[in-house]
Amino acid sequence: MMAAGKSSVNKGKEGYGFKVKDYAIYFIMIGIFIVFAVALRNRGFLSIVNVMNIFRQTAIISIMAVGFTFMLASGEFDLSIGSTVALCALVGSLMLQKTGIFPALIVAVAVGAAVGFANGFFVVKARMPSFLATIAMMGIIHGLARWITHLQAIPVLNNRFTYIFGGGNVGPIPTLFIWTILIMVIGHIAMVKTLFGRKVLAIGGNVTAARLAGINTEKVKWTLFVIMGMIASLSGLLYTGRLHAARYTYGERDLFTIVAAVVIGGNSIYGGTGSIIGAVVGSLILGMVNNGLILFGFSVDQQVIFRGVMILVAVALSPTKPKE
């Protein structure tokens, strides 16, 4: 599945003309929406409340999908993001009980950055495959999250914090939606308009060629892991604000959905391509499908099976591995 707004190391050769396949993800989303709108017209699918719920339910996944798109575009993985979400949520909530919003925010983001820094060290300096390094970190971080709170939820009573970080609305628009648009725009610009984005794509396309071209591949990869950790920390704060508490279980089931959103959005699992908008649209498609299946009466287990099938189809149709 392909998406508009996608950057690729081969874009210069392909040109910039309109290609239907580059917009396929949008046609798919519209098609699914029309099917559900017709089939569920008497079950509230088109109601404002339901549409806003879809945006709320997909917002945090969409934000993490932006960071994961950068990781995948570079040819790397970060499987510790779910655990990092929980740890940062708990640390931020504990700080919020003793300080104001800004110090709590700084400490939580610093913890996420530290996790990303550690992941980068193991991958870049210790030469560990990112898949294995981040799985190990996932276990360590999950254990820390459970240990520091003794499995207890940390309540958040700061109304200003919950309003800003996911629990409020600006008129009819949820603050979660505003955060999603902000991160998506920043990520899209960084990917398609900046030198850093071009370096990421070059590394994912051919790391050896990128190194010979003078790109400091280790620095770029290390930076990506730090950014991913910071995005995970923001996601943890948004979970906390939306649910008015922090729990060690936040994010533990998100990785599957994040990967699904990114792949469905048209991003190659081999690196070298990156569509931020496509990843967010992929997240919306998953949210819309889940919502529709719930209204149809499908069980949670059946929804998981359906998502798995969608991933298989998306991987089968995703861009192939770039040629060396």
C-alpha positions as CSV (number, residue, x, y, z in Angstrom):
1,M,0.0,0.0,0.0
2,M,1.4,3.3,-1.0
3,A,0.8,6.8,0.3
4,A,1.1,10.4,-1.0
5,G,3.7,12.6,0.5
6,K,6.1,9.7,0.6
7,S,9.8,10.4,0.4
8,S,12.1,7.9,-1.2
9,V,15.8,7.6,-2.1
10,N,14.6,6.7,-5.7
11,K,12.2,9.7,-6.0
12,G,14.5,11.6,-8.4
13,K,14.4,8.7,-10.9
14,E,10.7,8.2,-10.6
15,G,9.7,11.8,-11.2
16,Y,7.0,13.8,-9.6
17,G,4.0,13.0,-11.9
18,F,0.7,11.9,-10.5
19,K,0.6,8.2,-9.9
20,V,-2.5,6.4,-8.6
21,K,-0.6,4.0,-6.5
22,D,1.0,6.9,-4.5
23,Y,-2.5,7.8,-3.4
24,A,-3.9,4.3,-2.9
25,I,-4.0,4.6,0.8
26,Y,-6.4,7.5,0.6
27,F,-8.7,5.7,-1.8
28,I,-8.7,2.7,0.6
29,M,-9.5,4.9,3.6
30,I,-12.4,6.6,1.7
31,G,-13.7,3.2,0.5
32,I,-13.7,1.7,4.0
33,F,-15.4,4.9,5.3
34,I,-18.1,4.7,2.7
35,V,-18.7,0.9,3.4
36,F,-19.1,1.5,7.1
37,A,-21.1,4.7,6.6
38,V,-23.7,2.8,4.6
39,A,-23.6,-0.5,6.5
40,L,-23.7,1.2,9.9
41,R,-25.8,4.2,9.1
42,N,-28.4,3.2,11.8
43,R,-25.7,2.4,14.5
44,G,-24.2,5.8,14.9
45,F,-21.0,5.4,12.9
46,L,-21.4,8.9,11.3
47,S,-22.3,10.6,14.6
48,I,-20.0,13.4,15.7
49,V,-19.4,11.7,19.0
50,N,-18.3,8.5,17.2
51,V,-16.1,10.3,14.8
52,M,-14.4,12.2,17.6
53,N,-13.9,8.9,19.5
54,I,-12.1,7.5,16.5
55,F,-9.7,10.5,16.5
56,R,-9.2,10.2,20.2
57,Q,-8.5,6.4,20.1
58,T,-6.0,6.7,17.2
59,A,-4.2,9.9,18.2
60,I,-1.5,8.5,20.5
61,I,-0.9,5.6,18.1
62,S,-0.6,8.1,15.2
63,I,2.0,10.1,17.1
64,M,4.1,7.0,17.9
65,A,3.7,5.9,14.2
66,V,5.4,9.2,13.2
67,G,8.5,8.3,15.1
68,F,8.5,4.7,14.1
69,T,8.3,5.7,10.4
70,F,11.6,7.5,10.8
71,M,13.1,4.3,12.5
72,L,11.8,2.1,9.7
73,A,12.9,4.5,7.0
74,S,16.5,4.2,8.3
75,G,16.3,0.4,8.4
76,E,16.1,0.1,12.2
77,F,13.5,-0.9,14.7
78,D,12.7,0.3,18.2
79,L,10.6,-2.4,20.0
80,S,10.9,-0.8,23.4
81,I,8.6,2.1,22.7
82,G,5.6,0.6,24.5
83,S,7.6,0.1,27.7
84,T,9.1,3.6,27.4
85,V,5.6,5.0,27.2
86,A,4.7,3.4,30.5
87,L,7.9,4.4,32.3
88,C,7.7,8.0,31.2
89,A,4.1,8.3,32.1
90,L,4.8,7.0,35.6
91,V,7.8,9.2,36.1
92,G,6.0,12.3,34.8
93,S,3.0,11.6,37.1
94,L,5.3,11.1,40.2
95,M,7.0,14.4,39.4
96,L,3.7,16.1,38.9
97,Q,2.7,15.3,42.5
98,K,5.7,17.2,43.7
99,T,6.3,19.9,41.1
100,G,4.6,21.8,38.4
101,I,3.8,20.8,34.8
102,F,7.0,22.1,33.2
103,P,9.5,20.3,35.5
104,A,7.4,17.1,35.2
105,L,7.4,17.4,31.4
106,I,11.2,18.0,31.3
107,V,12.0,15.0,33.5
108,A,9.6,12.7,31.6
109,V,11.0,13.7,28.2
110,A,14.6,13.4,29.6
111,V,13.8,9.8,30.7
112,G,12.5,9.0,27.2
113,A,15.6,10.5,25.7
114,A,17.8,8.5,28.0
115,V,16.2,5.3,27.0
116,G,16.6,6.2,23.3
117,F,20.3,7.1,24.0
118,A,20.8,3.7,25.6
119,N,19.2,2.0,22.6
120,G,21.4,4.0,20.3
121,F,24.5,3.1,22.2
122,F,23.8,-0.7,22.0
123,V,23.0,-0.5,18.3
124,V,25.6,2.0,17.1
125,K,28.6,1.3,19.5
126,A,28.0,-2.2,20.7
127,R,26.9,-3.3,17.1
128,M,23.8,-5.1,18.4
129,P,20.9,-5.6,15.9
130,S,18.3,-3.0,16.8
131,F,15.7,-5.8,17.0
132,L,17.5,-7.6,19.7
133,A,18.8,-4.6,21.6
134,T,15.4,-2.9,21.9
135,I,13.7,-6.2,22.9
136,A,16.2,-6.4,25.8
137,M,15.6,-2.8,26.7
138,M,11.8,-3.5,26.5
139,G,12.2,-6.1,29.3
140,I,14.4,-3.8,31.5
141,I,12.1,-0.8,31.1
142,H,9.0,-2.8,31.7
143,G,10.5,-4.2,34.9
144,L,11.5,-0.7,36.1
145,A,7.9,0.6,35.4
146,R,6.5,-2.2,37.6
147,W,9.1,-1.8,40.3
148,I,9.0,1.9,40.9
149,T,5.2,1.9,41.5
150,H,4.7,-1.6,42.9
151,L,2.1,-2.1,40.2
152,Q,0.0,0.8,41.5
153,A,-1.6,3.4,39.3
154,I,-0.5,7.0,39.9
155,P,-3.5,9.4,39.9
156,V,-3.2,12.8,38.3
157,L,-5.3,15.6,39.9
158,N,-3.8,18.5,38.0
159,N,-6.7,19.7,35.8
160,R,-4.5,22.0,33.7
161,F,-2.2,19.1,32.9
162,T,-5.1,16.8,31.9
163,Y,-6.6,19.5,29.8
164,I,-3.4,20.1,27.8
165,F,-2.3,16.5,27.5
166,G,-5.2,14.7,26.1
167,G,-8.2,15.3,28.3
168,G,-9.5,18.6,27.0
169,N,-11.1,20.1,24.0
170,V,-10.6,23.4,22.1
171,G,-14.2,24.0,21.1
172,P,-15.3,20.7,19.6
173,I,-11.8,19.6,18.8
174,P,-10.0,17.3,21.2
175,T,-6.5,18.4,22.3
176,L,-5.3,14.9,21.3
177,F,-6.3,15.7,17.7
178,I,-4.3,18.9,17.9
179,W,-1.2,17.1,19.2
180,T,-1.5,14.6,16.4
181,I,-1.7,17.2,13.7
182,L,1.3,19.1,15.2
183,I,3.5,16.0,15.4
184,M,2.5,14.9,11.9
185,V,3.3,18.3,10.3
186,I,6.7,18.5,12.1
187,G,7.5,14.9,11.1
188,H,6.4,15.4,7.5
189,I,8.5,18.6,7.1
190,A,11.5,16.9,8.7
191,M,11.2,13.9,6.4
192,V,10.7,15.6,3.0
193,K,12.1,19.1,3.5
194,T,15.2,18.8,5.6
195,L,18.7,17.4,5.1
196,F,18.2,15.2,8.1
197,G,15.3,13.5,6.5
198,R,17.3,12.9,3.3
199,K,20.1,11.4,5.4
200,V,17.6,9.0,7.1
201,L,16.3,7.9,3.7
202,A,19.7,7.5,2.3
203,I,20.8,5.3,5.2
204,G,17.8,3.1,4.9
205,G,18.2,2.8,1.1
206,N,21.9,1.8,1.3
207,V,23.9,2.4,4.4
208,T,27.2,1.7,2.7
209,A,26.6,4.2,-0.1
210,A,25.4,6.8,2.5
211,R,28.6,6.3,4.5
212,L,30.7,6.7,1.4
213,A,28.8,9.9,0.5
214,G,30.0,11.4,3.8
215,I,26.9,10.9,6.0
216,N,27.7,10.2,9.6
217,T,25.4,7.2,9.7
218,E,26.1,6.4,13.4
219,K,25.1,9.9,14.5
220,V,21.9,9.9,12.5
221,K,20.9,6.5,13.8
222,W,21.7,7.5,17.4
223,T,19.7,10.7,17.0
224,L,16.7,8.7,15.7
225,F,16.7,6.5,18.8
226,V,16.7,9.5,21.1
227,I,13.9,11.2,19.1
228,M,11.9,7.9,19.3
229,G,12.3,7.9,23.0
230,M,11.2,11.5,23.3
231,I,8.1,10.8,21.2
232,A,7.3,7.7,23.4
233,S,7.6,10.0,26.5
234,L,5.1,12.5,25.0
235,S,2.8,9.6,24.2
236,G,3.0,8.5,27.9
237,L,2.1,12.0,29.0
238,L,-0.9,12.0,26.6
239,Y,-2.1,8.7,28.0
240,T,-1.8,10.1,31.5
241,G,-3.7,13.3,30.6
242,R,-6.4,11.5,28.8
243,L,-7.0,8.8,31.5
244,H,-6.1,11.1,34.5
245,A,-3.6,8.5,35.8
246,A,-0.4,6.7,34.9
247,R,-0.2,2.9,34.8
248,Y,2.6,0.4,34.1
249,T,0.4,-1.2,31.5
250,Y,0.4,1.8,29.1
251,G,1.8,1.0,25.7
252,E,2.3,-2.7,26.3
253,R,-0.1,-3.6,23.4
254,D,0.6,-0.7,21.2
255,L,3.6,-2.0,19.3
256,F,1.5,-4.3,17.1
257,T,-0.8,-1.5,16.2
258,I,2.0,1.0,15.5
259,V,3.8,-1.4,13.1
260,A,0.5,-2.1,11.4
261,A,-0.3,1.6,10.9
262,V,3.2,2.3,9.5
263,V,3.2,-0.6,7.1
264,I,-0.5,-0.1,6.0
265,G,0.5,3.5,5.4
266,G,2.8,2.4,2.6
267,N,6.2,2.3,4.3
268,S,8.7,-0.4,3.4
269,I,9.9,-2.7,6.1
270,Y,13.3,-2.6,4.4
271,G,13.9,1.1,4.8
272,G,14.7,3.7,2.2
273,T,11.1,5.1,2.1
274,G,9.1,7.1,4.5
275,S,5.6,8.5,4.5
276,I,4.6,10.3,7.7
277,I,1.1,11.2,6.4
278,G,0.7,7.6,5.2
279,A,1.5,6.3,8.7
280,V,-1.1,8.6,10.3
281,V,-3.7,7.6,7.7
282,G,-2.8,4.0,8.4
283,S,-3.5,4.6,12.0
284,L,-6.9,6.2,11.2
285,I,-7.8,3.2,9.0
286,L,-7.1,0.8,11.8
287,G,-9.1,2.9,14.2
288,M,-12.0,3.2,11.8
289,V,-11.9,-0.6,11.1
290,N,-11.8,-1.4,14.9
291,N,-14.7,1.0,15.5
292,G,-16.7,-0.4,12.7
293,L,-16.1,-4.0,13.8
294,I,-17.2,-3.1,17.3
295,L,-20.4,-1.6,16.0
296,F,-20.9,-4.8,13.9
297,G,-20.6,-6.8,17.1
298,F,-17.1,-8.4,16.5
299,S,-15.2,-9.5,19.6
300,V,-11.8,-8.2,20.5
301,D,-10.1,-11.5,19.4
302,Q,-11.8,-11.2,16.0
303,Q,-10.5,-7.6,15.7
304,V,-7.0,-8.7,16.4
305,I,-7.2,-11.4,13.7
306,F,-8.5,-8.9,11.2
307,R,-5.6,-6.5,12.0
308,G,-3.2,-9.4,11.4
309,V,-4.7,-10.1,8.0
310,M,-4.4,-6.4,7.2
311,I,-0.7,-6.4,8.1
312,L,-0.1,-9.4,5.9
313,V,-1.8,-7.8,2.9
314,A,0.0,-4.5,3.5
315,V,3.4,-6.2,3.7
316,A,2.7,-8.2,0.6
317,L,1.9,-4.9,-1.2
318,S,4.6,-2.8,0.4
319,P,7.7,-1.5,-1.5
320,T,10.3,-4.2,-2.1
321,K,13.8,-3.9,-0.7
322,P,15.8,-1.2,-2.4
323,K,18.5,-2.4,-4.7
324,E,22.0,-2.1,-3.4
